[in-house]
């Protein structure tokens, strides 16, 4: 599990749950960049935009921690 801070939240990524549906990258490519390292770059969008896309993750690999 990895955590990426953004303002007063953290984006949590559990790689073992990821099904590679790419919902995150397709909907917010300015933050979720699978070919880059780190692949999650929170500075690419607002906290609200990130929360909205993370909530669409079908596998639960992405979540928000407050």
PyMOL Python script that loads the backbone (N, CA, C, O; Angstrom):
from pymol import cmd

cmd.read_pdbstr("""\
ATOM      1  N   UNK A   1       0.845  -1.168   0.000  1.00  0.00           N
ATOM      2  CA  UNK A   1       0.000   0.000   0.000  1.00  0.00           C
ATOM      3  C   UNK A   1       0.893   1.234   0.000  1.00  0.00           C
ATOM      4  O   UNK A   1       1.874   1.323   0.738  1.00  0.00           O
ATOM      5  N   UNK A   2       0.514   2.189  -0.861  1.00  0.00           N
ATOM      6  CA  UNK A   2       1.230   3.461  -0.924  1.00  0.00           C
ATOM      7  C   UNK A   2       0.234   4.589  -0.716  1.00  0.00           C
ATOM      8  O   UNK A   2      -0.944   4.470  -1.053  1.00  0.00           O
ATOM      9  N   UNK A   3       0.729   5.690  -0.153  1.00  0.00           N
ATOM     10  CA  UNK A   3      -0.118   6.853   0.088  1.00  0.00           C
ATOM     11  C   UNK A   3       0.508   8.082  -0.553  1.00  0.00           C
ATOM     12  O   UNK A   3       1.722   8.282  -0.522  1.00  0.00           O
ATOM     13  N   UNK A   4      -0.367   8.899  -1.137  1.00  0.00           N
ATOM     14  CA  UNK A   4       0.047  10.111  -1.825  1.00  0.00           C
ATOM     15  C   UNK A   4      -0.744  11.284  -1.247  1.00  0.00           C
ATOM     16  O   UNK A   4      -1.963  11.335  -1.412  1.00  0.00           O
ATOM     17  N   UNK A   5      -0.077  12.235  -0.570  1.00  0.00           N
ATOM     18  CA  UNK A   5      -0.798  13.345   0.066  1.00  0.00           C
ATOM     19  C   UNK A   5      -1.279  14.402  -0.929  1.00  0.00           C
ATOM     20  O   UNK A   5      -0.626  14.695  -1.932  1.00  0.00           O
ATOM     21  N   UNK A   6      -2.451  14.963  -0.608  1.00  0.00           N
ATOM     22  CA  UNK A   6      -3.018  16.085  -1.363  1.00  0.00           C
ATOM     23  C   UNK A   6      -3.836  16.898  -0.373  1.00  0.00           C
ATOM     24  O   UNK A   6      -4.864  16.431   0.118  1.00  0.00           O
ATOM     25  N   UNK A   7      -3.387  18.108  -0.079  1.00  0.00           N
ATOM     26  CA  UNK A   7      -4.066  18.968   0.888  1.00  0.00           C
ATOM     27  C   UNK A   7      -4.269  18.203   2.199  1.00  0.00           C
ATOM     28  O   UNK A   7      -3.297  17.760   2.812  1.00  0.00           O
ATOM     29  N   UNK A   8      -5.516  18.047   2.630  1.00  0.00           N
ATOM     30  CA  UNK A   8      -5.792  17.378   3.904  1.00  0.00           C
ATOM     31  C   UNK A   8      -6.260  15.933   3.733  1.00  0.00           C
ATOM     32  O   UNK A   8      -6.863  15.367   4.645  1.00  0.00           O
ATOM     33  N   UNK A   9      -5.990  15.339   2.582  1.00  0.00           N
ATOM     34  CA  UNK A   9      -6.336  13.939   2.323  1.00  0.00           C
ATOM     35  C   UNK A   9      -5.104  13.179   1.854  1.00  0.00           C
ATOM     36  O   UNK A   9      -4.057  13.765   1.580  1.00  0.00           O
ATOM     37  N   UNK A  10      -5.255  11.869   1.768  1.00  0.00           N
ATOM     38  CA  UNK A  10      -4.228  11.036   1.151  1.00  0.00           C
ATOM     39  C   UNK A  10      -4.910  10.088   0.181  1.00  0.00           C
ATOM     40  O   UNK A  10      -5.951   9.504   0.484  1.00  0.00           O
ATOM     41  N   UNK A  11      -4.309   9.949  -0.982  1.00  0.00           N
ATOM     42  CA  UNK A  11      -4.773   8.954  -1.950  1.00  0.00           C
ATOM     43  C   UNK A  11      -4.076   7.653  -1.561  1.00  0.00           C
ATOM     44  O   UNK A  11      -2.850   7.601  -1.468  1.00  0.00           O
ATOM     45  N   UNK A  12      -4.853   6.621  -1.339  1.00  0.00           N
ATOM     46  CA  UNK A  12      -4.303   5.321  -0.944  1.00  0.00           C
ATOM     47  C   UNK A  12      -4.415   4.385  -2.134  1.00  0.00           C
ATOM     48  O   UNK A  12      -5.476   4.261  -2.744  1.00  0.00           O
ATOM     49  N   UNK A  13      -3.294   3.720  -2.461  1.00  0.00           N
ATOM     50  CA  UNK A  13      -3.282   2.763  -3.567  1.00  0.00           C
ATOM     51  C   UNK A  13      -2.833   1.405  -3.057  1.00  0.00           C
ATOM     52  O   UNK A  13      -1.742   1.261  -2.506  1.00  0.00           O
ATOM     53  N   UNK A  14      -3.695   0.408  -3.250  1.00  0.00           N
ATOM     54  CA  UNK A  14      -3.386  -0.974  -2.884  1.00  0.00           C
ATOM     55  C   UNK A  14      -3.207  -1.749  -4.179  1.00  0.00           C
ATOM     56  O   UNK A  14      -4.176  -2.205  -4.787  1.00  0.00           O
ATOM     57  N   UNK A  15      -1.962  -1.889  -4.587  1.00  0.00           N
ATOM     58  CA  UNK A  15      -1.653  -2.488  -5.887  1.00  0.00           C
ATOM     59  C   UNK A  15      -2.203  -3.896  -6.052  1.00  0.00           C
ATOM     60  O   UNK A  15      -2.556  -4.296  -7.161  1.00  0.00           O
ATOM     61  N   UNK A  16      -2.281  -4.653  -4.961  1.00  0.00           N
ATOM     62  CA  UNK A  16      -2.744  -6.037  -5.060  1.00  0.00           C
ATOM     63  C   UNK A  16      -4.226  -6.141  -5.419  1.00  0.00           C
ATOM     64  O   UNK A  16      -4.683  -7.201  -5.845  1.00  0.00           O
ATOM     65  N   UNK A  17      -4.977  -5.059  -5.254  1.00  0.00           N
ATOM     66  CA  UNK A  17      -6.397  -5.057  -5.605  1.00  0.00           C
ATOM     67  C   UNK A  17      -6.674  -4.553  -7.022  1.00  0.00           C
ATOM     68  O   UNK A  17      -7.764  -4.756  -7.557  1.00  0.00           O
ATOM     69  N   UNK A  18      -5.693  -3.903  -7.618  1.00  0.00           N
ATOM     70  CA  UNK A  18      -5.900  -3.242  -8.908  1.00  0.00           C
ATOM     71  C   UNK A  18      -6.229  -4.249 -10.015  1.00  0.00           C
ATOM     72  O   UNK A  18      -5.531  -5.246 -10.201  1.00  0.00           O
ATOM     73  N   UNK A  19      -7.306  -3.961 -10.740  1.00  0.00           N
ATOM     74  CA  UNK A  19      -7.723  -4.807 -11.863  1.00  0.00           C
ATOM     75  C   UNK A  19      -7.350  -4.171 -13.203  1.00  0.00           C
ATOM     76  O   UNK A  19      -7.699  -4.702 -14.258  1.00  0.00           O
ATOM     77  N   UNK A  20      -6.658  -3.060 -13.170  1.00  0.00           N
ATOM     78  CA  UNK A  20      -6.185  -2.357 -14.360  1.00  0.00           C
ATOM     79  C   UNK A  20      -7.309  -1.977 -15.325  1.00  0.00           C
ATOM     80  O   UNK A  20      -7.151  -2.054 -16.543  1.00  0.00           O
ATOM     81  N   UNK A  21      -8.434  -1.571 -14.765  1.00  0.00           N
ATOM     82  CA  UNK A  21      -9.549  -1.100 -15.580  1.00  0.00           C
ATOM     83  C   UNK A  21      -9.250   0.282 -16.161  1.00  0.00           C
ATOM     84  O   UNK A  21      -9.890   0.701 -17.125  1.00  0.00           O
ATOM     85  N   UNK A  22      -8.291   0.982 -15.585  1.00  0.00           N
ATOM     86  CA  UNK A  22      -7.820   2.297 -16.039  1.00  0.00           C
ATOM     87  C   UNK A  22      -8.874   3.397 -15.942  1.00  0.00           C
ATOM     88  O   UNK A  22      -8.783   4.405 -16.643  1.00  0.00           O
ATOM     89  N   UNK A  23      -9.865   3.213 -15.086  1.00  0.00           N
ATOM     90  CA  UNK A  23     -10.876   4.245 -14.887  1.00  0.00           C
ATOM     91  C   UNK A  23     -10.204   5.532 -14.418  1.00  0.00           C
ATOM     92  O   UNK A  23     -10.584   6.621 -14.846  1.00  0.00           O
ATOM     93  N   UNK A  24      -9.217   5.413 -13.547  1.00  0.00           N
ATOM     94  CA  UNK A  24      -8.519   6.585 -13.028  1.00  0.00           C
ATOM     95  C   UNK A  24      -7.768   7.325 -14.142  1.00  0.00           C
ATOM     96  O   UNK A  24      -7.916   8.538 -14.286  1.00  0.00           O
ATOM     97  N   UNK A  25      -6.981   6.614 -14.913  1.00  0.00           N
ATOM     98  CA  UNK A  25      -6.178   7.235 -15.973  1.00  0.00           C
ATOM     99  C   UNK A  25      -7.048   7.817 -17.089  1.00  0.00           C
ATOM    100  O   UNK A  25      -6.725   8.869 -17.642  1.00  0.00           O
ATOM    101  N   UNK A  26      -8.138   7.144 -17.418  1.00  0.00           N
ATOM    102  CA  UNK A  26      -9.023   7.632 -18.479  1.00  0.00           C
ATOM    103  C   UNK A  26      -9.783   8.887 -18.064  1.00  0.00           C
ATOM    104  O   UNK A  26     -10.088   9.740 -18.897  1.00  0.00           O
ATOM    105  N   UNK A  27     -10.087   8.996 -16.764  1.00  0.00           N
ATOM    106  CA  UNK A  27     -10.889  10.114 -16.298  1.00  0.00           C
ATOM    107  C   UNK A  27     -10.093  11.257 -15.688  1.00  0.00           C
ATOM    108  O   UNK A  27     -10.609  12.368 -15.563  1.00  0.00           O
ATOM    109  N   UNK A  28      -8.846  11.006 -15.305  1.00  0.00           N
ATOM    110  CA  UNK A  28      -8.027  12.058 -14.722  1.00  0.00           C
ATOM    111  C   UNK A  28      -6.553  11.778 -15.011  1.00  0.00           C
ATOM    112  O   UNK A  28      -5.757  11.520 -14.108  1.00  0.00           O
ATOM    113  N   UNK A  29      -6.220  11.839 -16.296  1.00  0.00           N
ATOM    114  CA  UNK A  29      -4.860  11.548 -16.751  1.00  0.00           C
ATOM    115  C   UNK A  29      -3.811  12.526 -16.264  1.00  0.00           C
ATOM    116  O   UNK A  29      -2.616  12.238 -16.342  1.00  0.00           O
ATOM    117  N   UNK A  30      -4.232  13.676 -15.763  1.00  0.00           N
ATOM    118  CA  UNK A  30      -3.283  14.647 -15.226  1.00  0.00           C
ATOM    119  C   UNK A  30      -2.747  14.233 -13.852  1.00  0.00           C
ATOM    120  O   UNK A  30      -1.756  14.788 -13.378  1.00  0.00           O
ATOM    121  N   UNK A  31      -3.399  13.266 -13.220  1.00  0.00           N
ATOM    122  CA  UNK A  31      -2.971  12.756 -11.906  1.00  0.00           C
ATOM    123  C   UNK A  31      -2.506  11.313 -12.000  1.00  0.00           C
ATOM    124  O   UNK A  31      -1.458  10.957 -11.461  1.00  0.00           O
ATOM    125  N   UNK A  32      -3.284  10.482 -12.683  1.00  0.00           N
ATOM    126  CA  UNK A  32      -3.006   9.049 -12.745  1.00  0.00           C
ATOM    127  C   UNK A  32      -2.306   8.732 -14.066  1.00  0.00           C
ATOM    128  O   UNK A  32      -2.929   8.680 -15.126  1.00  0.00           O
ATOM    129  N   UNK A  33      -0.991   8.521 -13.969  1.00  0.00           N
ATOM    130  CA  UNK A  33      -0.137   8.338 -15.145  1.00  0.00           C
ATOM    131  C   UNK A  33       0.614   7.007 -15.030  1.00  0.00           C
ATOM    132  O   UNK A  33       1.734   6.971 -14.521  1.00  0.00           O
ATOM    133  N   UNK A  34       0.006   5.922 -15.498  1.00  0.00           N
ATOM    134  CA  UNK A  34       0.580   4.593 -15.315  1.00  0.00           C
ATOM    135  C   UNK A  34       2.004   4.406 -15.834  1.00  0.00           C
ATOM    136  O   UNK A  34       2.722   3.539 -15.336  1.00  0.00           O
ATOM    137  N   UNK A  35       2.422   5.182 -16.804  1.00  0.00           N
ATOM    138  CA  UNK A  35       3.764   5.005 -17.368  1.00  0.00           C
ATOM    139  C   UNK A  35       4.831   5.813 -16.636  1.00  0.00           C
ATOM    140  O   UNK A  35       6.024   5.636 -16.882  1.00  0.00           O
ATOM    141  N   UNK A  36       4.407   6.699 -15.737  1.00  0.00           N
ATOM    142  CA  UNK A  36       5.349   7.536 -14.997  1.00  0.00           C
ATOM    143  C   UNK A  36       5.623   6.953 -13.610  1.00  0.00           C
ATOM    144  O   UNK A  36       4.892   6.086 -13.132  1.00  0.00           O
ATOM    145  N   UNK A  37       6.664   7.433 -12.988  1.00  0.00           N
ATOM    146  CA  UNK A  37       6.982   7.092 -11.598  1.00  0.00           C
ATOM    147  C   UNK A  37       7.271   8.373 -10.854  1.00  0.00           C
ATOM    148  O   UNK A  37       8.160   9.111 -11.278  1.00  0.00           O
ATOM    149  N   UNK A  38       6.580   8.689  -9.770  1.00  0.00           N
ATOM    150  CA  UNK A  38       5.440   7.935  -9.286  1.00  0.00           C
ATOM    151  C   UNK A  38       4.257   8.062 -10.240  1.00  0.00           C
ATOM    152  O   UNK A  38       4.119   9.076 -10.925  1.00  0.00           O
ATOM    153  N   UNK A  39       3.424   7.065 -10.289  1.00  0.00           N
ATOM    154  CA  UNK A  39       2.330   7.077 -11.269  1.00  0.00           C
ATOM    155  C   UNK A  39       1.162   7.929 -10.802  1.00  0.00           C
ATOM    156  O   UNK A  39       0.337   8.334 -11.621  1.00  0.00           O
ATOM    157  N   UNK A  40       1.070   8.213  -9.510  1.00  0.00           N
ATOM    158  CA  UNK A  40       0.046   9.117  -8.986  1.00  0.00           C
ATOM    159  C   UNK A  40       0.711  10.446  -8.672  1.00  0.00           C
ATOM    160  O   UNK A  40       1.627  10.515  -7.852  1.00  0.00           O
ATOM    161  N   UNK A  41       0.243  11.504  -9.330  1.00  0.00           N
ATOM    162  CA  UNK A  41       0.815  12.841  -9.183  1.00  0.00           C
ATOM    163  C   UNK A  41      -0.299  13.806  -8.766  1.00  0.00           C
ATOM    164  O   UNK A  41      -0.907  14.456  -9.616  1.00  0.00           O
ATOM    165  N   UNK A  42      -0.568  13.899  -7.458  1.00  0.00           N
ATOM    166  CA  UNK A  42      -1.705  14.658  -6.942  1.00  0.00           C
ATOM    167  C   UNK A  42      -1.737  16.134  -7.320  1.00  0.00           C
ATOM    168  O   UNK A  42      -2.804  16.748  -7.307  1.00  0.00           O
ATOM    169  N   UNK A  43      -0.613  16.700  -7.647  1.00  0.00           N
ATOM    170  CA  UNK A  43      -0.582  18.123  -8.012  1.00  0.00           C
ATOM    171  C   UNK A  43      -1.283  18.415  -9.333  1.00  0.00           C
ATOM    172  O   UNK A  43      -1.462  19.578  -9.694  1.00  0.00           O
ATOM    173  N   UNK A  44      -1.677  17.382 -10.052  1.00  0.00           N
ATOM    174  CA  UNK A  44      -2.290  17.540 -11.364  1.00  0.00           C
ATOM    175  C   UNK A  44      -3.768  17.885 -11.372  1.00  0.00           C
ATOM    176  O   UNK A  44      -4.342  18.096 -12.440  1.00  0.00           O
ATOM    177  N   UNK A  45      -4.403  17.949 -10.195  1.00  0.00           N
ATOM    178  CA  UNK A  45      -5.843  18.241 -10.146  1.00  0.00           C
ATOM    179  C   UNK A  45      -6.227  18.709  -8.745  1.00  0.00           C
ATOM    180  O   UNK A  45      -5.425  18.644  -7.813  1.00  0.00           O
ATOM    181  N   UNK A  46      -7.445  19.172  -8.614  1.00  0.00           N
ATOM    182  CA  UNK A  46      -7.929  19.600  -7.308  1.00  0.00           C
ATOM    183  C   UNK A  46      -8.291  18.379  -6.456  1.00  0.00           C
ATOM    184  O   UNK A  46      -8.491  17.276  -6.965  1.00  0.00           O
ATOM    185  N   UNK A  47      -8.365  18.610  -5.181  1.00  0.00           N
ATOM    186  CA  UNK A  47      -8.753  17.551  -4.247  1.00  0.00           C
ATOM    187  C   UNK A  47     -10.117  16.992  -4.622  1.00  0.00           C
ATOM    188  O   UNK A  47     -10.321  15.779  -4.592  1.00  0.00           O
ATOM    189  N   UNK A  48     -11.039  17.858  -4.971  1.00  0.00           N
ATOM    190  CA  UNK A  48     -12.398  17.436  -5.313  1.00  0.00           C
ATOM    191  C   UNK A  48     -12.415  16.555  -6.561  1.00  0.00           C
ATOM    192  O   UNK A  48     -13.126  15.551  -6.605  1.00  0.00           O
ATOM    193  N   UNK A  49     -11.630  16.930  -7.574  1.00  0.00           N
ATOM    194  CA  UNK A  49     -11.550  16.124  -8.795  1.00  0.00           C
ATOM    195  C   UNK A  49     -10.976  14.741  -8.504  1.00  0.00           C
ATOM    196  O   UNK A  49     -11.457  13.735  -9.027  1.00  0.00           O
ATOM    197  N   UNK A  50      -9.955  14.701  -7.672  1.00  0.00           N
ATOM    198  CA  UNK A  50      -9.327  13.433  -7.318  1.00  0.00           C
ATOM    199  C   UNK A  50     -10.308  12.530  -6.569  1.00  0.00           C
ATOM    200  O   UNK A  50     -10.426  11.345  -6.879  1.00  0.00           O
ATOM    201  N   UNK A  51     -11.005  13.088  -5.591  1.00  0.00           N
ATOM    202  CA  UNK A  51     -11.975  12.305  -4.821  1.00  0.00           C
ATOM    203  C   UNK A  51     -13.046  11.722  -5.740  1.00  0.00           C
ATOM    204  O   UNK A  51     -13.426  10.559  -5.604  1.00  0.00           O
ATOM    205  N   UNK A  52     -13.524  12.533  -6.666  1.00  0.00           N
ATOM    206  CA  UNK A  52     -14.568  12.074  -7.588  1.00  0.00           C
ATOM    207  C   UNK A  52     -14.107  10.863  -8.402  1.00  0.00           C
ATOM    208  O   UNK A  52     -14.851   9.893  -8.543  1.00  0.00           O
ATOM    209  N   UNK A  53     -12.893  10.915  -8.934  1.00  0.00           N
ATOM    210  CA  UNK A  53     -12.387   9.818  -9.766  1.00  0.00           C
ATOM    211  C   UNK A  53     -12.021   8.599  -8.914  1.00  0.00           C
ATOM    212  O   UNK A  53     -12.296   7.467  -9.311  1.00  0.00           O
ATOM    213  N   UNK A  54     -11.415   8.813  -7.768  1.00  0.00           N
ATOM    214  CA  UNK A  54     -11.065   7.693  -6.889  1.00  0.00           C
ATOM    215  C   UNK A  54     -12.319   6.924  -6.486  1.00  0.00           C
ATOM    216  O   UNK A  54     -12.289   5.697  -6.386  1.00  0.00           O
ATOM    217  N   UNK A  55     -13.405   7.626  -6.258  1.00  0.00           N
ATOM    218  CA  UNK A  55     -14.659   6.965  -5.882  1.00  0.00           C
ATOM    219  C   UNK A  55     -15.226   6.091  -7.000  1.00  0.00           C
ATOM    220  O   UNK A  55     -16.116   5.279  -6.748  1.00  0.00           O
ATOM    221  N   UNK A  56     -14.732   6.241  -8.217  1.00  0.00           N
ATOM    222  CA  UNK A  56     -15.177   5.415  -9.353  1.00  0.00           C
ATOM    223  C   UNK A  56     -14.350   4.146  -9.530  1.00  0.00           C
ATOM    224  O   UNK A  56     -14.670   3.317 -10.381  1.00  0.00           O
ATOM    225  N   UNK A  57     -13.305   3.985  -8.750  1.00  0.00           N
ATOM    226  CA  UNK A  57     -12.406   2.824  -8.903  1.00  0.00           C
ATOM    227  C   UNK A  57     -13.205   1.541  -8.666  1.00  0.00           C
ATOM    228  O   UNK A  57     -13.709   1.325  -7.564  1.00  0.00           O
ATOM    229  N   UNK A  58     -13.326   0.686  -9.689  1.00  0.00           N
ATOM    230  CA  UNK A  58     -14.173  -0.509  -9.563  1.00  0.00           C
ATOM    231  C   UNK A  58     -13.611  -1.598  -8.647  1.00  0.00           C
ATOM    232  O   UNK A  58     -14.371  -2.417  -8.131  1.00  0.00           O
ATOM    233  N   UNK A  59     -12.315  -1.618  -8.440  1.00  0.00           N
ATOM    234  CA  UNK A  59     -11.711  -2.678  -7.634  1.00  0.00           C
ATOM    235  C   UNK A  59     -11.497  -2.303  -6.180  1.00  0.00           C
ATOM    236  O   UNK A  59     -11.286  -3.173  -5.335  1.00  0.00           O
ATOM    237  N   UNK A  60     -11.551  -1.010  -5.885  1.00  0.00           N
ATOM    238  CA  UNK A  60     -11.247  -0.564  -4.534  1.00  0.00           C
ATOM    239  C   UNK A  60      -9.759  -0.400  -4.285  1.00  0.00           C
ATOM    240  O   UNK A  60      -9.337  -0.174  -3.152  1.00  0.00           O
ATOM    241  N   UNK A  61      -8.968  -0.512  -5.334  1.00  0.00           N
ATOM    242  CA  UNK A  61      -7.514  -0.346  -5.187  1.00  0.00           C
ATOM    243  C   UNK A  61      -7.159   1.085  -4.802  1.00  0.00           C
ATOM    244  O   UNK A  61      -6.168   1.315  -4.109  1.00  0.00           O
ATOM    245  N   UNK A  62      -7.964   2.047  -5.249  1.00  0.00           N
ATOM    246  CA  UNK A  62      -7.773   3.446  -4.886  1.00  0.00           C
ATOM    247  C   UNK A  62      -8.818   3.832  -3.856  1.00  0.00           C
ATOM    248  O   UNK A  62      -9.989   3.472  -3.977  1.00  0.00           O
ATOM    249  N   UNK A  63      -8.388   4.564  -2.849  1.00  0.00           N
ATOM    250  CA  UNK A  63      -9.317   5.085  -1.858  1.00  0.00           C
ATOM    251  C   UNK A  63      -8.764   6.396  -1.305  1.00  0.00           C
ATOM    252  O   UNK A  63      -7.619   6.766  -1.562  1.00  0.00           O
ATOM    253  N   UNK A  64      -9.600   7.082  -0.546  1.00  0.00           N
ATOM    254  CA  UNK A  64      -9.209   8.352   0.068  1.00  0.00           C
ATOM    255  C   UNK A  64      -9.190   8.179   1.575  1.00  0.00           C
ATOM    256  O   UNK A  64     -10.109   7.615   2.169  1.00  0.00           O
ATOM    257  N   UNK A  65      -8.135   8.672   2.170  1.00  0.00           N
ATOM    258  CA  UNK A  65      -7.998   8.661   3.619  1.00  0.00           C
ATOM    259  C   UNK A  65      -7.965  10.108   4.081  1.00  0.00           C
ATOM    260  O   UNK A  65      -7.227  10.925   3.530  1.00  0.00           O
ATOM    261  N   UNK A  66      -8.768  10.425   5.098  1.00  0.00           N
ATOM    262  CA  UNK A  66      -8.811  11.800   5.599  1.00  0.00           C
ATOM    263  C   UNK A  66      -8.109  11.921   6.916  1.00  0.00           C
ATOM    264  O   UNK A  66      -8.047  13.010   7.485  1.00  0.00           O
TER     265      UNK A  66
END
""", "prot")
cmd.dss("prot")
cmd.show_as("cartoon", "prot")
cmd.util.cbc("prot")
cmd.orient("prot")
